[in-house]
Amino acid sequence: MAQNDLHALLLTQRVWSPEVTRLPPFDPETAPPTPLPLFTSWFAEAVDAGQPEPHTMTLATVDAEGRPDARIVMLHGADPDGWSFATHTTSRKGRALDAHPYAALTFYWPVLGRQVRVRGPVAAAPEEESQADLHARSTGALAAALTGHQSEELASADELRRASAAAWDRARENPALPAPTWTLYRLRPDTVEFFQGAADRAHVRLEYRSTGFGWSRGLLWP
Ligand SMILES: Cc1cc2nc3c(=O)[nH]c(=O)nc-3n(C[C@H](O)[C@H](O)[C@H](O)COP(=O)(O)O)c2cc1C
């Protein structure tokens, strides 16, 4: 596609068209004093509104050289200990988290014009907990974890097909097989920001800030 076509196409695109998006009012005065209940209710509302894959999020990290990177991962849970996700310690993001154990998560739920941003230090869960979390998931999740080598250079698509087929066999034969580098991480938030889009663009941004003992809250200009 020529550059001009792309530019023209971009100009035809809209965010929050009324056919796909409902923009609920959000009064920050009525928000709970801590971010977790609000996240939980916004997540349930995204599910109810038919948001595809609401449990996927962007995980942003910073590597040893101070360079940022970001990719999609799945949310495994959110509770008073933090927001959790799982990956290989040996992957690019795993190595970045080793160098800088601090990350940002971003959720985008366009059916409701909502974004949630969570930032804070990240810690790996104990080995047994990581493996239990993996074994509670699907055979495909275990097969993918057992395939391993995440982020390493791949010589050919054939090599992956063979490794993946062998991993599926092992996962089916032994659903309790450990995937040693697969690790559950928890991000304990310093800040959690809730963004509610508004048709007149006077969007609401409510940021919760951890004080170490509890939470303070404030609005941000959109
Ligand atoms: C919808 C979706 C969900 C994903 N979930 C995960 C996940 O939970 N864990 C994971 O390690 N990679 C997941 N990935 C793959 C990552 O986006 C990424 O390609 C991979 O983890 C390698 O990233 P890295 O090289 O930055 O470490 C997912 C990708 C997509 C598109």
PDBQT file of the ligand as one rigid body, heavy atoms in Angstrom, charges set to zero:
ROOT
HETATM    1  C1  LIG A 301      -2.979 -12.097  22.897  1.00  0.00    +0.000 C 
HETATM    2  C2  LIG A 301      -1.570 -12.422  23.291  1.00  0.00    +0.000 A 
HETATM    3  C3  LIG A 301      -1.319 -12.956  24.552  1.00  0.00    +0.000 A 
HETATM    4  C4  LIG A 301      -0.009 -13.261  24.933  1.00  0.00    +0.000 A 
HETATM    5  N1  LIG A 301       0.217 -13.721  26.205  1.00  0.00    +0.000 NA
HETATM    6  C5  LIG A 301       1.495 -13.960  26.599  1.00  0.00    +0.000 A 
HETATM    7  C6  LIG A 301       1.769 -14.332  27.953  1.00  0.00    +0.000 A 
HETATM    8  O1  LIG A 301       0.877 -14.409  28.818  1.00  0.00    +0.000 OA
HETATM    9  N2  LIG A 301       3.058 -14.588  28.291  1.00  0.00    +0.000 N 
HETATM   10  C7  LIG A 301       4.078 -14.491  27.374  1.00  0.00    +0.000 A 
HETATM   11  O2  LIG A 301       5.230 -14.764  27.735  1.00  0.00    +0.000 OA
HETATM   12  N3  LIG A 301       3.857 -14.102  26.099  1.00  0.00    +0.000 NA
HETATM   13  C8  LIG A 301       2.584 -13.829  25.692  1.00  0.00    +0.000 A 
HETATM   14  N4  LIG A 301       2.351 -13.405  24.407  1.00  0.00    +0.000 N 
HETATM   15  C9  LIG A 301       3.512 -13.248  23.485  1.00  0.00    +0.000 C 
HETATM   16  C10 LIG A 301       4.216 -11.916  23.775  1.00  0.00    +0.000 C 
HETATM   17  O3  LIG A 301       3.474 -10.841  23.238  1.00  0.00    +0.000 OA
HETATM   18  C11 LIG A 301       5.658 -11.885  23.197  1.00  0.00    +0.000 C 
HETATM   19  O4  LIG A 301       5.632 -12.114  21.809  1.00  0.00    +0.000 OA
HETATM   20  C12 LIG A 301       6.561 -12.930  23.843  1.00  0.00    +0.000 C 
HETATM   21  O5  LIG A 301       6.290 -13.065  25.233  1.00  0.00    +0.000 OA
HETATM   22  C13 LIG A 301       8.037 -12.559  23.670  1.00  0.00    +0.000 C 
HETATM   23  O6  LIG A 301       8.268 -11.285  24.213  1.00  0.00    +0.000 OA
HETATM   24  P1  LIG A 301       9.743 -10.762  24.582  1.00  0.00    +0.000 P 
HETATM   25  O7  LIG A 301      10.645 -11.192  23.461  1.00  0.00    +0.000 OA
HETATM   26  O8  LIG A 301       9.622  -9.283  24.720  1.00  0.00    +0.000 OA
HETATM   27  O9  LIG A 301      10.143 -11.430  25.885  1.00  0.00    +0.000 OA
HETATM   28  C14 LIG A 301       1.063 -13.068  24.014  1.00  0.00    +0.000 A 
HETATM   29  C15 LIG A 301       0.799 -12.506  22.761  1.00  0.00    +0.000 A 
HETATM   30  C16 LIG A 301      -0.492 -12.183  22.410  1.00  0.00    +0.000 A 
HETATM   31  C17 LIG A 301      -0.727 -11.562  21.057  1.00  0.00    +0.000 C 
ENDROOT
TORSDOF 0
